[in-house]
Amino acid sequence: MGGPFASPAYVVKLTFQAEEVGGGFFKLTNRTNG
């Protein structure tokens, strides 16, 4: 395969998805905690 950094576009896509999920989770916990 060539390692996890073989495809920059793939890494960027995963990072973007992780930020999106993390952001949504942060908002959810923020709302729950008041």
N, CA, C and O atoms as a Tinker XYZ file with bonds, in Angstrom:
   136  protein
     1  N      0.840000   -1.204000    0.000000    73     2
     2  CA     0.000000    0.000000    0.000000    64     1     3
     3  C      0.872000    1.250000    0.000000    63     2     4     5
     4  O      0.660000    2.151000   -0.812000    81     3
     5  N      1.836000    1.315000    0.888000    73     3     6
     6  CA     2.723000    2.469000    0.895000    64     5     7
     7  C      2.525000    3.347000    2.125000    63     6     8     9
     8  O      3.018000    4.474000    2.173000    81     7
     9  N      1.808000    2.835000    3.113000    73     7    10
    10  CA     1.651000    3.611000    4.343000    64     9    11
    11  C      0.398000    4.473000    4.337000    63    10    12    13
    12  O     -0.234000    4.647000    3.294000    81    11
    13  N      0.037000    5.010000    5.492000    73    11    14
    14  CA    -1.181000    5.806000    5.629000    64    13    15
    15  C     -1.099000    7.153000    4.930000    63    14    16    17
    16  O     -2.121000    7.792000    4.680000    81    15
    17  N      0.138000    7.592000    4.610000    73    15    18
    18  CA     0.302000    8.903000    3.983000    64    17    19
    19  C      0.618000    8.788000    2.495000    63    18    20    21
    20  O      1.177000    9.703000    1.891000    81    19
    21  N      0.246000    7.633000    1.914000    73    19    22
    22  CA     0.529000    7.427000    0.497000    64    21    23
    23  C     -0.323000    8.357000   -0.360000    63    22    24    25
    24  O      0.112000    8.810000   -1.419000    81    23
    25  N     -1.544000    8.641000    0.106000    73    23    26
    26  CA    -2.450000    9.490000   -0.672000    64    25    27
    27  C     -2.853000   10.711000    0.143000    63    26    28    29
    28  O     -3.699000   10.606000    1.032000    81    27
    29  N     -2.260000   11.872000   -0.145000    73    27    30
    30  CA    -2.569000   13.104000    0.600000    64    29    31
    31  C     -4.057000   13.428000    0.586000    63    30    32    33
    32  O     -4.615000   13.855000    1.596000    81    31
    33  N     -4.697000   13.224000   -0.562000    73    31    34
    34  CA    -6.132000   13.530000   -0.661000    64    33    35
    35  C     -6.929000   12.670000    0.316000    63    34    36    37
    36  O     -7.893000   13.139000    0.921000    81    35
    37  N     -6.522000   11.411000    0.467000    73    35    38
    38  CA    -7.216000   10.506000    1.385000    64    37    39
    39  C     -7.049000   10.977000    2.826000    63    38    40    41
    40  O     -7.993000   10.946000    3.615000    81    39
    41  N     -5.830000   11.416000    3.158000    73    39    42
    42  CA    -5.549000   11.907000    4.506000    64    41    43
    43  C     -6.362000   13.164000    4.791000    63    42    44    45
    44  O     -6.919000   13.325000    5.877000    81    43
    45  N     -6.424000   14.058000    3.797000    73    43    46
    46  CA    -7.195000   15.297000    3.963000    64    45    47
    47  C     -8.671000   14.966000    4.165000    63    46    48    49
    48  O     -9.348000   15.580000    4.989000    81    47
    49  N     -9.156000   13.997000    3.410000    73    47    50
    50  CA   -10.557000   13.593000    3.526000    64    49    51
    51  C    -10.834000   13.047000    4.927000    63    50    52    53
    52  O    -11.836000   13.402000    5.549000    81    51
    53  N     -9.952000   12.190000    5.416000    73    51    54
    54  CA   -10.153000   11.629000    6.753000    64    53    55
    55  C    -10.094000   12.724000    7.811000    63    54    56    57
    56  O    -10.885000   12.724000    8.755000    81    55
    57  N     -9.153000   13.659000    7.652000    73    55    58
    58  CA    -9.021000   14.747000    8.622000    64    57    59
    59  C    -10.277000   15.597000    8.646000    63    58    60    61
    60  O    -10.759000   15.982000    9.711000    81    59
    61  N    -10.806000   15.889000    7.456000    73    59    62
    62  CA   -12.012000   16.710000    7.363000    64    61    63
    63  C    -13.182000   16.003000    8.034000    63    62    64    65
    64  O    -13.953000   16.627000    8.762000    81    63
    65  N    -13.315000   14.694000    7.787000    73    63    66
    66  CA   -14.399000   13.928000    8.403000    64    65    67
    67  C    -14.231000   13.888000    9.921000    63    66    68    69
    68  O    -15.209000   14.004000   10.660000    81    67
    69  N    -13.002000   13.726000   10.380000    73    67    70
    70  CA   -12.750000   13.667000   11.818000    64    69    71
    71  C    -13.109000   14.995000   12.483000    63    70    72    73
    72  O    -13.681000   15.015000   13.572000    81    71
    73  N    -12.767000   16.111000   11.819000    73    71    74
    74  CA   -13.096000   17.423000   12.375000    64    73    75
    75  C    -14.603000   17.629000   12.408000    63    74    76    77
    76  O    -15.144000   18.198000   13.356000    81    75
    77  N    -15.273000   17.161000   11.361000    73    75    78
    78  CA   -16.727000   17.322000   11.298000    64    77    79
    79  C    -17.393000   16.535000   12.427000    63    78    80    81
    80  O    -18.265000   17.053000   13.125000    81    79
    81  N    -16.975000   15.281000   12.598000    73    79    82
    82  CA   -17.545000   14.439000   13.649000    64    81    83
    83  C    -17.186000   15.000000   15.026000    63    82    84    85
    84  O    -18.037000   15.078000   15.913000    81    83
    85  N    -15.933000   15.387000   15.196000    73    83    86
    86  CA   -15.491000   15.938000   16.475000    64    85    87
    87  C    -16.236000   17.218000   16.819000    63    86    88    89
    88  O    -16.609000   17.436000   17.972000    81    87
    89  N    -16.453000   18.070000   15.810000    73    87    90
    90  CA   -17.168000   19.321000   16.037000    64    89    91
    91  C    -18.598000   19.065000   16.469000    63    90    92    93
    92  O    -19.101000   19.713000   17.387000    81    91
    93  N    -19.253000   18.123000   15.812000    73    91    94
    94  CA   -20.627000   17.786000   16.167000    64    93    95
    95  C    -20.697000   17.213000   17.574000    63    94    96    97
    96  O    -21.618000   17.528000   18.327000    81    95
    97  N    -19.736000   16.377000   17.933000    73    95    98
    98  CA   -19.711000   15.777000   19.267000    64    97    99
    99  C    -19.469000   16.854000   20.326000    63    98   100   101
   100  O    -20.048000   16.808000   21.412000    81    99
   101  N    -18.614000   17.815000   20.003000    73    99   102
   102  CA   -18.311000   18.892000   20.944000    64   101   103
   103  C    -19.559000   19.733000   21.199000    63   102   104   105
   104  O    -19.846000   20.097000   22.340000    81   103
   105  N    -20.298000   20.038000   20.136000    73   103   106
   106  CA   -21.538000   20.806000   20.285000    64   105   107
   107  C    -22.544000   20.030000   21.119000    63   106   108   109
   108  O    -23.232000   20.595000   21.969000    81   107
   109  N    -22.621000   18.724000   20.865000    73   107   110
   110  CA   -23.580000   17.890000   21.579000    64   109   111
   111  C    -23.273000   17.878000   23.080000    63   110   112   113
   112  O    -24.169000   18.069000   23.902000    81   111
   113  N    -22.011000   17.656000   23.430000    73   111   114
   114  CA   -21.634000   17.613000   24.839000    64   113   115
   115  C    -21.785000   18.988000   25.480000    63   114   116   117
   116  O    -22.153000   19.096000   26.649000    81   115
   117  N    -21.500000   20.041000   24.709000    73   115   118
   118  CA   -21.645000   21.397000   25.224000    64   117   119
   119  C    -23.100000   21.658000   25.595000    63   118   120   121
   120  O    -23.390000   22.222000   26.650000    81   119
   121  N    -24.010000   21.244000   24.720000    73   119   122
   122  CA   -25.436000   21.471000   24.953000    64   121   123
   123  C    -25.901000   20.653000   26.162000    63   122   124   125
   124  O    -26.721000   21.112000   26.957000    81   123
   125  N    -25.364000   19.435000   26.286000    73   123   126
   126  CA   -25.782000   18.562000   27.387000    64   125   127
   127  C    -25.300000   19.112000   28.724000    63   126   128   129
   128  O    -26.016000   19.046000   29.724000    81   127
   129  N    -24.089000   19.652000   28.739000    73   127   130
   130  CA   -23.513000   20.156000   29.982000    64   129   131
   131  C    -24.016000   21.545000   30.327000    63   130   132   133
   132  O    -23.712000   22.067000   31.400000    81   131
   133  N    -24.786000   22.149000   29.428000    73   131   134
   134  CA   -25.282000   23.489000   29.687000    64   133   135
   135  C    -24.290000   24.504000   29.213000    63   134   136
   136  O    -24.526000   25.705000   29.343000    81   135
